[in-house]
């Protein structure tokens, strides 16, 4: 995860930070990075519903099929998980707000690959329930710890990372599911799937299988261990013990596929300050990014400095054009010039015990905004409640001047700092009743 200050720094030679440089793109792997060669790696397209299976070299993949190229935002659905871990420990590690990035991917549309082996709407008698499975190269630990529930495909000590999509989605031209071999005009980085990976625009990064080795057309969902024991938005009262003993991992109504609507404040950054006396007649720029999922357009981003009583529209910069079917696959960048005198006025009007805060929320074409309060889940994923930055009035030790200091909820990884790390600032409930605050001590 890159530092937020780097994510929002405009790269040399560019006029904006819409596209993420390769060295700042999120890296999330479940095991060791396999050492693969372009010359020897192959992609199999097979399965019980494929009459003419093929095994493609990388040269054949990139030269024998039409290619496409367009930008896609990829985000781990664990982005902002540290905020969840400050409520109650999840089974995931501490992402901040930088587990997201946008690159231009080049590859072959999956529907073209499927058509080349005779799989289309006409060839499959009943498309209902039919899935396309994607299998990666790496050997991973068995998260279940046992053979799993599928007698015909038992899980061993080592399993492949795999998942599946409905065939209907894979064949839909509006969805633009791609087998990618380049990002930002260069071969994929080994950490991010070299030589080929799956790109599913509008979906969470966890579904976009890297080091792709096999594509299978099958009459059911994938039976992969990781298709079940990962990326689930379970009810907040479900613990790790309950999930394992009561079969919650196999309840597919809780699977996470589409990326959640979310917005983030990147500037001012954590612990940035602005002197008051010299700037009360000026504005300070508040800015960040937002995204939705499933191809839905972010329609507006709003900012509040009075705990949500009133909201102001921010200015959105949209660098992406929709695809021919009206789908949007990328983040947007927003900014708002906040008058410091408004912060001062809203601070004077706070109720007893309230902190001065800047809130941001996004809306998309579903006409639903982000929720105000967090909902804790076992995996800490799809954390998309309103993003809040606290504003403290302090005297600078360096200058002796009164300043506003901006405090984000957390800092990524094991970095310290953030208002959500203090017991007094922790939420009292997160979707499953009152939290035992003694557990924090």
C-alpha positions in Angstrom: 0.0 0.0 0.0 1.6 3.3 -1.0 1.6 6.3 1.3 -1.4 8.5 0.6 0.9 11.5 0.1 2.5 9.7 -2.8 -0.8 8.4 -4.2 -2.0 12.0 -4.6 1.3 13.5 -5.9 1.0 14.2 -9.6 3.8 12.2 -11.4 6.4 14.0 -13.4 5.2 14.7 -16.9 1.5 14.3 -16.1 -1.2 16.8 -15.3 -3.1 14.7 -12.8 -2.9 11.5 -10.7 -5.7 9.6 -12.4 -3.3 6.8 -13.5 -1.3 5.1 -10.8 2.5 4.6 -11.5 3.4 0.9 -11.3 5.6 1.4 -8.2 2.6 2.8 -6.3 0.0 0.2 -7.4 -1.4 -1.9 -4.6 0.2 -5.3 -4.1 -1.8 -8.1 -2.4 -0.8 -11.7 -2.7 -1.9 -14.8 -0.7 1.5 -16.5 -1.0 4.9 -16.5 -2.7 5.1 -14.9 -6.1 5.6 -17.7 -8.7 8.5 -17.3 -11.1 7.0 -17.7 -14.5 8.4 -17.2 -18.0 6.6 -15.7 -21.0 8.2 -18.3 -23.2 6.9 -21.4 -21.2 3.7 -20.2 -19.5 0.5 -21.4 -21.0 -3.2 -20.7 -20.6 -5.6 -23.7 -20.8 -9.2 -23.1 -21.8 -11.1 -26.2 -21.0 -13.8 -27.8 -18.9 -16.7 -30.2 -19.3 -18.6 -27.7 -21.3 -15.8 -27.0 -23.8 -15.8 -29.3 -26.8 -12.5 -28.0 -28.2 -10.1 -27.2 -25.4 -6.9 -25.3 -26.2 -3.6 -24.6 -24.5 -2.3 -21.2 -25.5 1.2 -19.8 -25.5 1.6 -16.2 -24.5 2.6 -15.3 -28.0 -0.5 -17.0 -29.4 -2.7 -15.2 -26.8 -1.3 -11.8 -27.7 -1.2 -12.2 -31.5 -4.0 -14.4 -32.5 -6.9 -12.6 -30.8 -8.1 -9.0 -30.9 -6.8 -6.9 -28.0 -8.4 -4.1 -26.1 -7.1 -1.4 -23.7 -8.8 0.8 -21.1 -8.4 2.0 -17.6 -9.7 0.1 -14.6 -9.5 0.9 -10.9 -8.5 -2.1 -8.8 -9.0 -2.0 -5.0 -8.7 -4.6 -2.3 -12.0 -4.9 -0.6 -10.1 -4.7 2.6 -9.3 -1.1 2.0 -9.9 0.8 5.2 -9.7 -2.4 7.2 -7.6 -0.9 10.0 -10.6 1.2 11.0 -12.5 -2.1 11.5 -9.5 -3.6 13.5 -9.7 -0.6 15.8 -13.3 -1.5 16.6 -12.6 -5.2 17.0 -9.9 -7.4 15.5 -10.8 -9.0 12.2 -9.0 -11.8 10.6 -7.3 -9.4 8.1 -4.3 -7.1 8.3 -4.3 -3.3 8.5 -5.0 -1.6 5.2 -5.2 2.2 5.4 -6.9 4.1 2.5 -4.3 3.5 -0.1 -5.1 -0.1 -1.2 -6.4 1.2 -4.5 -5.1 2.3 -7.8 -5.9 2.8 -11.5 -4.0 1.6 -14.5 -4.6 1.1 -18.2 -4.9 -2.6 -18.8 -4.3 -4.2 -22.2 -5.5 -7.7 -23.0 -8.0 -10.0 -24.7 -11.6 -9.9 -23.8 -12.7 -13.2 -22.2 -15.8 -13.5 -24.4 -13.5 -13.6 -27.5 -11.4 -16.4 -25.9 -14.6 -18.3 -25.0 -16.0 -17.9 -28.5 -12.8 -19.3 -30.0 -13.5 -22.6 -28.2 -17.2 -22.6 -29.2 -18.7 -21.2 -26.0 -21.4 -18.6 -26.5 -25.1 -18.0 -25.8 -26.1 -20.4 -28.6 -23.7 -23.3 -27.7 -24.8 -23.6 -24.0 -28.3 -25.1 -23.8 -29.0 -23.7 -20.3 -26.8 -20.8 -19.2 -28.4 -20.7 -15.8 -25.9 -21.9 -13.2 -23.1 -22.2 -15.7 -19.9 -20.6 -14.5 -16.4 -19.9 -15.8 -13.7 -20.8 -13.3 -10.3 -19.1 -13.2 -7.3 -20.9 -11.6 -4.0 -19.3 -10.7 -0.5 -20.9 -10.7 0.5 -20.6 -7.0 0.2 -23.3 -4.4 -1.4 -21.9 -1.2 -2.3 -23.2 2.3 -5.7 -24.8 2.7 -7.7 -22.2 4.7 -10.3 -24.7 5.6 -7.8 -27.2 7.1 -9.7 -30.2 5.7 -10.9 -31.8 2.5 -13.9 -29.4 2.2 -17.5 -30.3 1.3 -17.0 -31.4 -2.4 -16.3 -35.1 -2.6 -15.4 -34.9 -6.3 -12.9 -32.1 -5.7 -11.4 -32.6 -2.2 -8.9 -30.0 -1.0 -5.4 -31.1 -0.1 -2.8 -29.4 2.1 -2.0 -27.1 -0.8 -4.7 -25.5 -3.0 -4.8 -23.2 -6.0 -6.2 -19.7 -5.8 -9.3 -19.8 -7.9 -12.8 -18.3 -8.3 -15.6 -18.2 -10.8 -18.1 -15.9 -12.5 -21.4 -16.7 -14.1 -21.0 -17.5 -17.8 -23.7 -14.8 -18.5 -21.4 -12.1 -17.1 -18.4 -13.4 -19.0 -20.3 -13.3 -22.3 -21.9 -9.9 -21.7 -20.1 -7.3 -23.9 -21.0 -4.6 -21.4 -18.9 -6.2 -18.7 -15.5 -6.2 -20.6 -14.0 -9.0 -18.5 -10.4 -9.3 -19.8 -7.3 -11.5 -19.6 -4.6 -8.8 -19.3 -0.9 -8.9 -20.2 0.0 -5.3 -19.9 -0.5 -2.4 -17.4 0.3 1.2 -18.3 2.0 0.1 -21.5 4.4 -2.4 -19.8 4.3 -6.1 -19.0 2.6 -6.9 -15.8 4.9 -6.8 -12.7 5.6 -10.2 -11.2 3.8 -9.1 -8.0 0.7 -8.3 -10.0 0.3 -11.4 -12.1 3.0 -11.6 -14.8 2.6 -12.8 -17.4 -1.3 -12.7 -17.4 -4.0 -12.0 -15.0 -7.8 -11.7 -14.9 -9.3 -8.1 -14.9 -13.0 -7.8 -13.9 -13.9 -4.2 -14.1 -16.1 -3.0 -11.2 -15.2 -6.0 -9.0 -13.0 -6.4 -6.0 -9.3 -7.2 -6.5 -9.7 -10.5 -4.8 -11.7 -11.9 -7.8 -9.1 -10.9 -10.3 -7.0 -14.1 -10.4 -3.3 -13.4 -11.0 -0.7 -15.8 -12.7 -3.7 -17.1 -14.6 -3.2 -20.7 -15.8 -6.5 -22.3 -16.5 -10.0 -21.1 -17.5 -12.7 -23.8 -17.1 -16.4 -23.7 -18.2 -18.3 -25.7 -15.7 -22.0 -26.4 -14.7 -21.6 -24.9 -11.2 -19.7 -22.4 -9.1 -16.1 -23.0 -8.5 -15.3 -25.6 -5.8 -12.1 -23.8 -4.9 -11.3 -23.4 -1.2 -10.6 -19.7 -1.7 -13.8 -19.1 -3.5 -15.6 -20.0 -0.3 -13.1 -19.2 2.5 -12.3 -15.6 1.5 -14.1 -12.4 0.5 -17.3 -12.8 2.5 -19.4 -10.0 4.1 -20.7 -12.1 7.0 -23.2 -10.7 9.5 -21.4 -8.7 12.2 -22.2 -11.2 15.0 -20.4 -14.0 13.3 -17.1 -14.9 14.9 -14.3 -16.9 13.4 -15.4 -19.9 15.4 -19.0 -19.6 14.3 -18.0 -19.2 10.7 -16.0 -22.4 10.7 -18.3 -24.6 12.8 -21.7 -23.4 11.5 -20.9 -23.4 7.7 -21.0 -19.6 7.2 -18.2 -19.8 4.6 -20.4 -21.8 2.3 -23.3 -19.3 2.4 -22.8 -17.7 -1.0 -25.3 -15.0 -0.4 -22.5 -13.2 1.5 -19.9 -13.4 -1.2 -18.3 -10.1 -2.1 -18.0 -9.4 -5.9 -18.7 -5.8 -6.8 -16.6 -3.0 -5.3 -18.5 -1.0 -2.6 -19.2 2.7 -3.0 -16.5 4.6 -1.1 -14.8 8.0 -0.7 -11.7 9.1 1.0 -10.0 12.4 2.2 -6.4 12.4 1.1 -5.7 16.1 1.6 -5.2 17.5 4.1 -3.1 14.4 5.1 -2.8 13.1 8.6 -1.3 15.6 11.0 -1.2 18.4 8.4 -1.6 21.9 9.9 -2.8 25.3 8.7 -2.2 28.5 10.7 -5.5 30.2 11.7 -4.8 33.9 12.2 -3.2 34.4 8.7 -5.7 32.3 6.9 -9.2 32.9 8.4 -10.1 34.8 5.2 -8.8 32.0 3.0 -9.8 28.5 2.0 -8.0 25.2 2.5 -8.2 22.5 -0.2 -9.9 19.3 0.9 -9.6 16.6 -1.7 -9.5 12.9 -2.3 -10.9 10.1 -4.5 -14.1 8.1 -4.7 -15.3 5.0 -6.6 -18.3 2.7 -6.9 -18.6 -0.8 -8.3 -20.4 -2.7 -10.9 -19.9 0.0 -13.5 -22.1 2.5 -11.6 -21.1 6.2 -12.0 -20.2 8.2 -8.9 -22.8 11.0 -9.3 -21.7 13.3 -6.5 -19.3 13.7 -3.5 -20.4 15.8 -0.6 -18.6 17.3 2.4 -20.0 18.3 5.8 -18.4 20.2 8.7 -21.4 20.1 11.0 -21.7 16.3 11.6 -24.0 15.8 8.6 -26.6 18.4 9.3 -25.8 20.1 6.0 -23.7 18.9 3.0 -21.9 20.9 0.3 -21.2 19.5 -3.2 -17.5 19.1 -4.1 -16.0 19.5 -7.6 -15.5 16.2 -9.4 -12.9 15.6 -12.0 -13.8 12.7 -14.2 -11.0 11.5 -16.5 -12.9 8.5 -17.8 -15.5 8.2 -20.5 -18.1 5.5 -20.1 -17.9 2.4 -22.2 -20.5 2.0 -25.0 -22.9 0.5 -22.5 -22.7 3.3 -20.0 -20.4 1.6 -17.6 -17.7 3.4 -15.5 -14.7 1.4 -14.2 -12.5 4.0 -12.6 -12.2 6.2 -9.5 -13.0 9.9 -9.7 -11.1 12.7 -8.0 -12.9 15.4 -6.0 -11.9 18.6 -4.2 -13.5 21.3 -2.2 -12.2 24.8 -1.2 -13.2 24.9 2.5 -13.4 28.4 4.0 -11.5 28.3 7.3 -14.0 30.7 8.8 -16.7 28.1 8.2 -14.7 25.6 10.2 -14.4 28.2 12.9 -18.1 28.9 12.9 -19.1 25.2 12.9 -16.6 24.6 15.7 -18.3 27.3 17.8 -21.7 25.6 17.2 -20.7 22.1 18.4 -22.8 20.5 21.0 -21.0 19.6 24.3 -18.7 16.6 23.8 -18.6 16.8 20.0 -15.4 17.2 18.0 -15.0 19.4 15.0 -14.8 17.1 12.0 -14.8 17.0 8.2 -17.0 14.3 6.7 -17.1 13.1 3.2 -19.6 10.8 1.4 -20.2 9.7 -2.2 -23.4 8.8 -4.1 -23.7 6.7 -7.2 -26.4 6.1 -9.8 -28.3 3.8 -7.4 -29.1 7.1 -5.5 -27.8 5.6 -2.3 -25.0 7.3 -0.3 -22.4 5.7 1.9 -23.7 4.7 5.4 -22.9 7.0 8.3 -21.8 4.3 10.7 -19.5 1.4 10.3 -20.6 -2.2 10.3 -18.0 -4.6 11.7 -17.5 -7.9 9.9 -15.2 -10.9 10.5 -13.0 -10.2 7.4 -13.1 -6.4 7.8 -14.0 -6.0 4.1 -16.1 -3.5 2.2 -15.6 -0.9 4.9 -17.4 2.1 3.4 -18.9 4.2 6.1 -18.6 8.0 5.9 -14.9 9.0 6.1 -14.2 11.4 9.0 -11.2 13.6 9.7 -11.0 15.4 13.1 -9.9 19.0 13.3 -8.0 20.0 16.4 -7.2 23.6 17.4 -3.7 23.6 18.9 -0.7 25.8 19.4 2.2 24.8 17.2 5.3 23.8 19.2 7.4 24.9 16.3 6.0 28.4 15.6 3.9 29.2 18.7 1.0 30.0 16.4 -2.6 28.6 16.7 -3.2 26.1 14.0 -5.8 23.6 12.9 -4.4 20.1 12.9 -6.1 17.4 10.8 -6.3 13.9 12.2 -7.3 10.9 10.1 -8.9 7.8 11.7 -5.9 5.5 11.3 -2.5 5.1 9.7 -1.8 1.9 7.6 0.0 -1.2 8.8 1.7 -0.9 12.2 2.1 2.9 12.0 0.8 4.7 15.0 -1.7 7.6 15.1 -5.2 8.3 14.2 -8.3 9.2 16.2 -9.8 5.7 15.9 -6.9 4.2 17.8 -7.9 6.0 21.0 -10.3 4.2 23.4 -12.3 7.4 24.0 -13.0 7.8 20.3 -14.0 4.2 19.5 -17.5 3.6 18.3 -19.9 2.0 20.9 -21.6 -0.2 18.4 -20.9 -1.5 14.9 -23.9 -3.5 13.8 -24.1 -6.2 16.5 -25.0 -4.5 19.8 -22.9 -2.6 22.3 -19.2 -3.4 22.4 -17.6 -4.3 25.7 -15.2 -1.4 26.1 -13.3 -3.2 28.8 -11.9 -5.5 26.0 -9.9 -2.5 24.7 -7.9 -2.2 27.9 
